[in-house]
């Protein structure tokens, strides 16, 4: 127990890095997902093709390959220079964006088309209809799937230790090497991840209940 208590401050510093990367990446990933979802639903075939290619390419390759391509592959080009934190954020954001795109698209398509027709009859433009009528309802319906993807993305950040990011997992490796207590250190790391994900789930359930009451 003393080993865990002594290692805890060091591990929590790594947790700060993990949450920083996760939050920034999730925000960017949501924006990417929203844009790709709208591209998939757009009448222009070129936009459909771009979104389909992006989504299929990301969903069809392992996360770790994407990470290596962005950090090692792109950084090998003379005109590209990314530190490990930036590469980690970009990778998690792009990966999450591809999955969120399909979640958002499914949410938009689940809204009754009659509501869009009613919006047009009231003089709302297509953009106004999407912004004020469709998206608010779609977001409520996709919240469980969005929460699930958020949890997956948070877990994916543990792989960022491979490129030298001092996140929770990487600091766990350092502590394990220093203490020679792998069971205790990885138990502590696992508990920290569990607590964070459990809190995230509680917040998501709270938001779902709030939306149901409206």
N, C-alpha and C positions, 0 to 999 in steps of 0.2 A: 504493500500500500504506500509506503514511503517513496518508492520509486515513481509511482504515478503522481503523487502530490508534488514531488520535486520537478517532474517533467511538465506538469500542467501549464504553468505560465508560458513556457516555451512553445507548447502545442497550441495554446490559445492565440499566440502571435501568428502562427501559421493559419489558424482559422480566420483571422482578419483578412489575410491575403486571399484565402479561398472565397470568402464572402464578397470581397471586392471584385474579384474576377467574375464570380457568378452573377452578381447584380448587374454590373455593366454589360456583360455578355448577354444576359437575358433581355435587357432593355433593347439592345441593338438587334438581337435575334427576333424580338417581337416586331420591330419595324421591318426587318427583312421579310419575315413571315407574312406580314400584312400586305406589303408591296407585291410579293410573289403570289399571294392568294388573289389579289385584285387583277394581276396579270393573267392568272389562269381563267378568270371570269370575264376578262375583257373581250370585246368582239374582234380585235385585231389578232390575226393568227401569229404574227411575229412575236407578240407579247406572250401568247400562249406557249409558243415554242421555247422562248427564253425561260419561262417559269418551269415548264415541264423538264427541260434539260437540267436546270439547276437542282430541282427537287430530286430527280432520279439519280443524278450524279452524286449528290451528298448522301442520300439514303442508301445508295448502292455501294458505298465504300465504308470501311471501318473508320471509326473516330481516330484511332491512333495513326492511320495512314494519312488522314487529313491533317493531323497535327504535324507529322513529319514533313509533309509536303509544304505546309505553310512556313514552318520554322526553318527547316533545313533546305528544302527545295527553293522556295522563293528567296530566302536569304542568300542563296548562292549566286543570285543575279546581281550584277554590279549596281543597278539602280534601286535595289530594295535593301532596306536595313530595318529590321524589327528586333526589339529586345524580346526576351522570353515572355514577359507579362503581356505585351501587345499581341504576340503570336497566340498566346493562350486565349485571350479574350476574343480575338478574331475567329479562332477555330471553334470555340464553344458557341459563339454567336451564329456563325454560318451553319453549324450542325443543328442547333436548335431552330434556326430560321426555316430550314427545309421541312422539319416536322411540324412546326407551328403553322406553316403555310397551308398544309393540308387540314389541320385542325380548324383554322380560321375559315378556309373555303367551305368545309363541311358545315360550319356554324352559319355562314351566310346563306348557303343553299337550303338550310333547314327552315328558313323564314318563308312564310306563305307569300307567294308571288302577288296575291291579292292586295297585300299591304303596299307593295311598290306601285301597283296600278292606282290605288287610292291616293298615294302621295303625288303621283303625276297629275291626277285629276284636280288636286288642290294647288297645282302650279309649282310644285317642288322640282328642282332639277335632279338629274341623276346623282350628282355629287351630294346634294342636300338630302336626298332620300337615303343614300348609303350612310351618311354621317349621322342623321338624326333618327332614322327609323330602323334601318337594317342592322347596322353594327352594334348599337346598344343591346338589342335583343340577342344578336349572335354571340356577343361576348358573355352574356349570362349563360347561354347554353353550352359554350365551350369551356367554361371555367374548370370543370373536373378534368378534362383532357389537358388543359393548359397546366393545371397543377401537377399532373402526372409527368408531363414533359419537363417541367421545372425541376422536379425531383431527379429525373434522369440526368438532366444537364448538371445539376449539383454533384451527382455521383461521378459524372464524366470529368469534373475538374480534378479528381484524384489522379488522373493520368498525366496531368500537367507537370507533375514532379519529374517526369522523364526528361523534360527539357530544362530542368534546373530551377523551376519556380519554387520558392520557399513556402509552399502551401502546407496545409495540415499533414498531408501524406508524406511530403518530403521531410518535414521536421520530425515526423514519426520515425522515418528511416534513420535520421541523424541520432535521435535519442536511443533507438534500438542499438546502434553501433557503439554508442557511448556507455550504455548501461549493461549490455548483453542480457537484457530482459525482454525478449521479443513478445512473450505472452502478455505481460503487463502493459507494455507500450501499445501494442496493436489493439489490445482490449480497450485501452483508454481512447485511442483514436476512433475506434468503432463506436464507442459510447457517445463521443462528441458529435460524430456524423449523425447518429441516430437521434440525438436530442434536437439538432438543427432541423432535420427532416421532419421530425414529429411536430415541432413548432410550426413549420411551414404548412403541414397538413391541417393543423388546428386553425390557422389563419384562413386557409382556403375554405374549410368547412364553415367557418364563421361568415365569410363573405357569401357563400352559397345560401346560407339561411337568410342573410340580409336581403339578398336579391329575391328570394322566394316570397318574402313578406311584402314586397313592393308590387 
